[in-house]
Structure formats: structure tokens, C-alpha cells
Amino acid sequence: MLAENLKAVQENIRSACEKAGRSYEDVKLIAVSKTKPLSDIETLITCGVNDFGENKVQELTEKYENVSRPVNFHLIGHLQTNKVKYVVGKTVLIHSVDSLHLAQEIEKESAKKNLVSDILIQINIANEETKFGIRPEETEELVRAVSKMPHIRIKGLMTIAPFVQNAELNRGLFRKMHQILLDIKSQSIDNVDMDILSMGMTNDYRVAIEEGSNMVRVGTAIFGARNYNI
Ligand SMILES: *Cc1c(COP(=O)(O)O)cnc(C)c1O
């Protein structure tokens, strides 16, 4: 079942890319394995998946330590500063940096471990009270501040769009995210890449790709519904 689901998602990505006149290779799929067993990850590895998304630090580190071969784990959930030490060095990309304070902690821990951490800045594009992320108009200021930290490399931006039944409702927000990315990219800030735009989940990844996303985080469409009560 996982293999078939994966194939269907990959086909959707392909057609969204075609529709947008972009190449399939341009978009990276992150399989969001949160709450799912390691055996599901192992199955997907045999299908060629190399990138997995987790939103809890403890779950990420457990899977990181027990997986049969090295794969890329992405931290996509909110990160508390007191847990930074557990993930630095174990994740290829932290998608959810949303404060200077958090960035300072990542800088400190990365320096201690003598490595450079790749991160994305999370934007709360619809200004939803229930969501983490900075306000769009705060983006440049935070990017500029974090860009001065030698053990952090800013790779781009991330957002979690509102939960909607009709993905078209998020199209304008995705477009706005893309514009923010381009605006900051055009300023060529030292130590800032702005090459990754992480947006699009099961309900809206096709629209997100059409609007410029090049990293989609898909859980349910690949693994099936999550059960949080186990
Ligand atoms: C859970 C989660 C996803 C995946 O959501 P689905 O709707 O299951 O595809 C993507 N991004 C983040 C940040 C998440 O927490």
C-alpha cells in the first residue's frame, strides 16, 4: 500500500510540475513519517525515499538512531530551545525556525558540535493564531539577524498553510510566500541562499508546487491517516 500511495503522490507531483512548466527533479518530496512506525520508513527506503519529516524531537532522534541505513531526517515541527541540543547534527534541515532566540540556541549548539546547521525560516503566512511562525513583514529582519551567525546557513522559507478543503483557497498565500522568497533572494544577503521553499501538504501540495514550492511535506497521502491515541 505504501508503495502505491507513494507512486500516486509522485505522479501528482509530476503533473503539477508539468502544469507549471517546471521539472519534476526540481521538487523534493519529504515523506512525513510522524506517528508512523520505523517499519514504514524502512518500506519507503526500499522504494527509494531518502527524506523523512518528523515534528517531535524525541521521535526523530529515536528513528534516527534505529533506522537500518542513514537517511535524511527533517525537523518540521515547532522546536523548543531546550531541545535544540538533541537534534543538531541529526537533522539535515530544521524547517521551523521562527525566532531569533531559537536561532541563537541553534548557533550555540552547532558551534559546540563544530558543524553548520541548515535551516528554514517559518512564516505564519495567514497570521493564524494557532500556528507558529513569524509574520511575513518580520521576515527580512530575522533573516538578516540570523545571516550573521557563522554556524547557521539559511536555505529558504517554510510555511504551513491553513487547513482547507479546497486547496485553491491557499493559492494566493503560496504565491505570497514565493514573492517573499524572491524579494529576499534579490537582496543577495551574505550567507543566505533562499533556494528552498517548503510548502504544501497532503491537501494542497499540487497547488503549492504550481505556485513555486520546491519541497513538499506529505504524510497522510503516503502513510494513511494518523492515530494520535496510541
Ligand atoms: C504533519 C505535517 C505535515 C504532513 O501533513 P499531511 O496533511 O499528513 O500531509 C506537513 N508539515 C508539517 C509541519 C506537519 O506537521
PDBQT file of the ligand as one rigid body, heavy atoms in Angstrom, charges set to zero:
ROOT
HETATM    1  C1  LIG A 301       2.011  16.643   9.781  1.00  0.00    +0.000 C 
HETATM    2  C2  LIG A 301       2.715  17.659   8.960  1.00  0.00    +0.000 A 
HETATM    3  C3  LIG A 301       2.751  17.567   7.560  1.00  0.00    +0.000 A 
HETATM    4  C4  LIG A 301       2.049  16.491   6.772  1.00  0.00    +0.000 C 
HETATM    5  O1  LIG A 301       0.674  16.644   6.802  1.00  0.00    +0.000 OA
HETATM    6  P1  LIG A 301      -0.305  15.760   5.914  1.00  0.00    +0.000 P 
HETATM    7  O2  LIG A 301      -1.537  16.568   5.815  1.00  0.00    +0.000 OA
HETATM    8  O3  LIG A 301      -0.494  14.468   6.616  1.00  0.00    +0.000 OA
HETATM    9  O4  LIG A 301       0.342  15.567   4.588  1.00  0.00    +0.000 OA
HETATM   10  C5  LIG A 301       3.457  18.544   6.881  1.00  0.00    +0.000 A 
HETATM   11  N1  LIG A 301       4.083  19.560   7.522  1.00  0.00    +0.000 NA
HETATM   12  C6  LIG A 301       4.073  19.669   8.857  1.00  0.00    +0.000 A 
HETATM   13  C7  LIG A 301       4.798  20.788   9.501  1.00  0.00    +0.000 C 
HETATM   14  C8  LIG A 301       3.377  18.733   9.622  1.00  0.00    +0.000 A 
HETATM   15  O5  LIG A 301       3.378  18.858  10.958  1.00  0.00    +0.000 OA
ENDROOT
TORSDOF 0
